[in-house]
């Protein structure tokens, strides 16, 4: 039977021998490696590199706001009310409809409300023998609607006859002594015009009710922050977008200043064309270019530009062989994480790939 002390000694010697052999093997492995292994060890470790393409564009400061299309002029016309209930008994027009002069806008208490063009509302009911500017205003309207009467400011038989013909054409008869109540005429600034708001059938009218009429060409109204509203309008380039249709525009005027709760509202005009009718009722945007940093420049992420000291910058461009080459550039300006550069030593073109974050 082996002595315990001799057995422990043998185990210790064996363990020491094994460790020695492992150490010799590791040392030898460090001395004797293949050429391929040495090349692999000498190469930079592989890692994912963040890159970005070089683009060519104008580097500009922009801001934007909502835009909408409406007819150039909108007027809230007071509806003259005669003695009676003032109930809308017929409404031949709907919002968006066009209404011409000498046509019916509403029927109130069974009587027509006829549109004529003028400069002031009628201030009295007219009768045979009346004279004055209100008579002349009515006579001019009747002539525009086909009558051949003279405009002399005298409400005589010829004028009364022309009014009777107008009412008959609209499907109504004159009441009483055959002269119209001027509460049956609504005076608009222009015609034809477009109905924006019209009271509904059954509504009981009050002095607060209006007939809203719009006239003129379609225009674009756009929201804008104070930085645009207070700028030199000629120096601000505008792009309006409706349903993916982008158009260049210029600022025409400030319609309303900014408040604590809302942007300013600007009228903008399309360059070289009218406002498409299809834009009406569509929500759009207006983008304002307020500062030009660089024009038609090569633009890279700002993090791709590596500073080498005063007036010395580099970008690292992919060489097409898995590596990158340093290109000396001059910064033309930066904006919102993008920098416009110009190569001064080496080639850098649109579409090239650069490292973001340096080499």
C-alpha positions in Angstrom: 0.0 0.0 0.0 1.5 3.4 -1.0 2.3 5.9 1.7 0.0 8.9 1.6 2.9 11.4 1.6 4.5 9.7 -1.4 1.2 9.8 -3.3 0.7 13.6 -2.6 4.2 14.3 -3.8 3.6 12.4 -7.1 0.4 14.4 -7.8 2.2 17.7 -7.2 5.0 16.8 -9.5 2.6 15.8 -12.2 0.6 19.1 -11.9 3.8 21.2 -12.1 4.9 19.3 -15.2 1.6 19.9 -17.0 1.7 23.6 -16.3 5.2 23.8 -17.6 4.3 22.1 -20.8 1.3 24.5 -21.3 3.6 27.5 -20.8 6.1 26.2 -23.3 3.4 25.6 -25.9 1.9 29.1 -25.5 5.4 30.7 -25.8 6.1 28.6 -28.9 2.7 29.6 -30.5 3.6 33.3 -30.1 6.9 32.7 -31.9 5.7 30.6 -34.7 2.6 32.0 -36.6 1.6 31.8 -40.2 2.0 34.8 -42.6 -1.8 35.1 -43.0 -2.2 35.2 -39.3 0.4 38.0 -39.0 -1.4 40.1 -41.7 -4.7 39.6 -40.0 -3.3 40.7 -36.6 -1.7 43.8 -38.2 -5.0 45.0 -39.8 -7.4 47.4 -38.0 -10.2 45.6 -36.2 -13.4 45.5 -38.2 -16.2 47.7 -37.0 -19.4 49.3 -38.3 -18.6 52.7 -39.6 -21.3 55.4 -39.8 -21.4 57.0 -43.3 -23.5 59.4 -45.3 -23.7 60.5 -48.9 -22.5 63.9 -50.2 -25.4 65.9 -51.6 -25.5 69.0 -53.7 -28.2 71.6 -52.7 -28.8 75.1 -51.5 -28.2 75.2 -47.7 -31.0 77.5 -46.5 -32.8 78.3 -43.2 -36.5 77.5 -43.6 -39.6 77.8 -41.5 -43.2 76.8 -42.5 -46.8 77.3 -41.7 -50.2 76.3 -42.9 -51.8 77.6 -46.1 -55.3 77.8 -47.6 -56.9 79.1 -50.7 -59.8 81.5 -50.8 -61.4 84.0 -53.1 -59.6 87.3 -53.0 -62.4 89.4 -51.4 -64.8 88.3 -48.8 -67.7 90.5 -47.6 -70.2 90.0 -44.9 -73.4 91.6 -46.3 -76.1 92.7 -43.9 -79.4 91.2 -44.7 -82.1 93.9 -44.7 -85.1 92.8 -42.7 -88.6 94.1 -43.3 -91.3 94.1 -40.6 -92.2 90.5 -40.2 -90.8 87.2 -38.8 -87.7 87.2 -41.0 -87.9 83.4 -41.7 -85.9 82.0 -44.5 -88.5 80.2 -46.7 -86.3 79.3 -49.6 -82.5 79.2 -50.2 -81.7 78.6 -53.9 -77.9 78.9 -53.2 -75.4 76.7 -51.4 -71.9 77.6 -50.2 -69.6 77.6 -53.3 -72.4 78.6 -55.7 -71.9 81.6 -58.0 -74.5 84.3 -57.8 -74.9 87.1 -60.4 -76.5 90.5 -60.3 -80.3 90.7 -60.4 -80.5 87.1 -59.2 -82.2 85.8 -56.0 -80.0 85.0 -53.0 -82.7 84.1 -50.5 -86.4 84.1 -50.0 -87.5 85.6 -46.7 -91.1 85.5 -45.6 -92.0 84.4 -49.1 -90.4 87.5 -50.7 -87.2 87.5 -52.8 -83.8 89.0 -51.7 -82.3 90.2 -54.9 -78.6 90.9 -55.4 -77.5 94.1 -57.0 -74.1 95.8 -57.2 -73.7 99.1 -55.5 -71.7 101.2 -53.1 -74.2 101.5 -50.2 -77.3 99.8 -48.9 -80.7 101.2 -49.7 -82.0 103.5 -47.0 -85.7 104.0 -47.9 -88.5 102.3 -49.8 -88.8 103.8 -53.3 -92.0 105.2 -54.8 -92.9 106.9 -58.1 -91.5 110.4 -58.2 -88.6 109.7 -55.8 -85.2 111.0 -56.9 -81.7 110.6 -55.5 -78.5 108.5 -55.6 -80.3 105.4 -54.4 -82.6 105.6 -57.5 -79.5 106.0 -59.8 -77.8 103.0 -58.1 -80.9 100.9 -58.8 -81.1 102.2 -62.4 -77.5 101.3 -63.1 -78.1 97.8 -61.8 -81.2 97.4 -64.0 -79.3 98.5 -67.1 -76.5 95.9 -66.4 -79.2 93.3 -66.2 -80.6 94.1 -69.7 -82.9 97.1 -69.2 -82.6 100.1 -71.6 -83.8 102.7 -69.1 -81.9 106.0 -68.6 -79.8 106.6 -65.4 -81.3 109.9 -64.4 -82.0 109.4 -60.7 -85.7 109.7 -61.2 -88.0 106.8 -60.2 -90.5 107.2 -63.0 -92.7 104.8 -65.0 -89.8 103.5 -67.0 -87.9 102.5 -63.9 -91.0 101.0 -62.3 -91.6 99.0 -65.4 -88.0 97.6 -65.5 -88.4 96.5 -61.8 -91.6 94.7 -62.7 -89.9 92.9 -65.5 -87.1 91.8 -63.1 -89.5 90.5 -60.5 -91.5 88.6 -63.1 -88.4 87.0 -64.4 -87.6 85.8 -60.8 -91.2 84.4 -60.4 -92.6 87.1 -58.1 -95.1 90.0 -58.3 -94.7 93.4 -56.9 -96.9 94.1 -53.9 -99.0 97.1 -52.9 -98.6 100.1 -55.2 -96.2 98.2 -57.5 -93.0 99.6 -56.1 -90.4 97.3 -54.4 -89.5 97.4 -50.7 -85.8 98.0 -50.6 -85.5 95.3 -47.9 -85.9 93.0 -50.9 -82.5 94.2 -52.3 -79.1 93.2 -51.0 -76.2 95.3 -52.2 -73.0 93.5 -53.0 -69.6 95.2 -53.9 -69.2 93.0 -57.1 -70.9 90.4 -59.2 -70.8 87.6 -60.1 -69.7 86.5 -56.7 -69.4 83.3 -54.8 -71.5 82.4 -51.8 -69.4 81.5 -48.8 -72.1 81.5 -46.0 -75.9 81.6 -46.5 -78.6 81.1 -43.8 -80.4 77.8 -44.0 -84.1 77.3 -44.8 -86.2 77.7 -41.6 -83.7 80.0 -39.9 -85.2 83.1 -38.2 -82.9 86.0 -39.1 -81.6 88.6 -36.7 -79.4 91.6 -37.2 -76.4 89.4 -36.5 -77.0 87.2 -39.6 -75.1 87.9 -42.8 -74.8 86.7 -46.3 -71.1 86.1 -46.9 -70.0 86.7 -50.5 -66.6 86.3 -52.0 -65.4 87.8 -55.3 -62.2 88.0 -57.4 -59.5 85.5 -58.2 -58.3 82.7 -55.9 -55.5 83.6 -53.6 -53.3 81.8 -51.2 -53.2 82.9 -47.5 -50.4 81.4 -45.5 -49.4 81.4 -41.8 -45.9 82.8 -41.0 -43.9 83.4 -37.8 -42.7 86.9 -36.8 -39.3 86.2 -38.3 -41.0 86.2 -41.7 -43.7 88.8 -41.1 -41.0 91.3 -40.0 -38.6 90.5 -42.8 -37.9 92.1 -46.1 -40.6 90.3 -48.2 -38.5 90.5 -51.4 -35.7 88.6 -49.7 -37.9 85.7 -48.7 -38.4 82.8 -51.1 -41.7 80.9 -50.6 -42.8 77.4 -51.7 -46.4 76.5 -51.3 -47.5 72.9 -51.4 -51.0 71.5 -51.9 -51.6 67.7 -52.5 -47.9 67.2 -53.3 -47.9 70.1 -55.9 -45.0 72.4 -55.1 -45.1 76.0 -56.5 -42.7 78.9 -56.1 -44.3 82.0 -54.7 -43.6 85.5 -53.4 -45.1 87.4 -50.4 -47.6 90.1 -51.5 -48.8 91.5 -48.2 -49.3 91.1 -44.5 -53.0 90.3 -44.0 -53.0 90.1 -40.2 -50.1 90.4 -37.7 -49.2 87.6 -35.3 -50.8 87.4 -31.9 -50.1 85.4 -28.7 -52.3 82.6 -30.0 -51.7 82.7 -33.8 -49.1 83.2 -36.6 -49.3 86.2 -38.9 -51.2 85.6 -42.1 -49.6 86.5 -45.4 -51.0 86.7 -48.9 -48.6 85.0 -51.3 -48.7 84.9 -55.1 -47.6 82.0 -57.3 -44.8 82.7 -59.7 -45.9 82.4 -63.3 -49.4 81.1 -62.9 -52.9 81.3 -61.3 -54.0 79.4 -58.2 -55.5 76.0 -59.3 -59.2 75.7 -58.5 -58.5 72.2 -57.2 -56.5 73.6 -54.3 -59.6 75.3 -52.8 -60.7 73.4 -49.7 -57.4 71.6 -49.4 -55.0 72.1 -46.5 -51.6 73.2 -47.7 -48.2 74.4 -46.3 -46.0 77.4 -47.1 -42.2 77.0 -46.6 -40.2 80.2 -46.3 -36.5 80.3 -47.1 -35.3 83.1 -44.7 -31.5 82.7 -44.9 -29.2 81.4 -47.7 -26.1 79.9 -46.1 -24.6 78.4 -49.4 -25.9 78.1 -52.9 -25.5 74.9 -55.0 -23.0 73.5 -52.6 -21.7 70.1 -51.6 -23.4 69.4 -48.2 -22.3 66.8 -45.6 -23.3 66.1 -42.0 -21.5 68.5 -39.8 -20.2 65.5 -37.8 -18.3 64.4 -41.0 -16.1 67.5 -40.9 -12.9 67.0 -38.8 -11.2 70.2 -37.7 -7.4 70.2 -38.0 -6.9 73.7 -36.6 -7.8 77.2 -37.8 -9.1 77.1 -41.4 -8.1 73.5 -41.8 -10.8 70.8 -42.1 -10.9 67.3 -43.5 -13.6 64.8 -44.6 -12.9 61.2 -45.1 -14.2 59.9 -48.4 -14.6 56.2 -49.3 -12.0 55.2 -51.9 -14.0 52.3 -53.4 -11.6 49.7 -52.0 -12.9 49.4 -48.5 -10.8 52.3 -47.2 -11.1 56.0 -46.8 -9.0 58.9 -48.0 -8.7 62.3 -46.3 -9.9 65.3 -48.4 -9.0 68.8 -47.3 -12.1 71.1 -47.5 -13.2 74.6 -46.6 -16.4 75.1 -44.6 -18.8 77.5 -46.4 -21.4 77.5 -43.6 -23.4 75.2 -41.3 -27.1 74.9 -40.5 -29.1 72.4 -38.4 -26.4 69.7 -38.4 -25.5 70.1 -42.1 -22.4 71.8 -43.4 -21.6 73.1 -46.9 -18.0 72.4 -47.9 -15.7 73.1 -50.9 -12.8 70.6 -51.6 -9.4 72.4 -51.7 -7.1 69.3 -51.8 -8.5 66.1 -53.3 -11.7 65.2 -55.1 -15.1 65.3 -53.6 -18.3 65.0 -55.6 -22.0 64.6 -55.2 -22.9 61.0 -54.3 -19.5 60.3 -52.7 -19.6 58.5 -49.3 -18.0 60.1 -46.2 -17.4 58.9 -42.7 -19.6 60.6 -40.1 -17.7 61.2 -36.9 -14.2 61.4 -38.4 -11.5 58.7 -38.9 
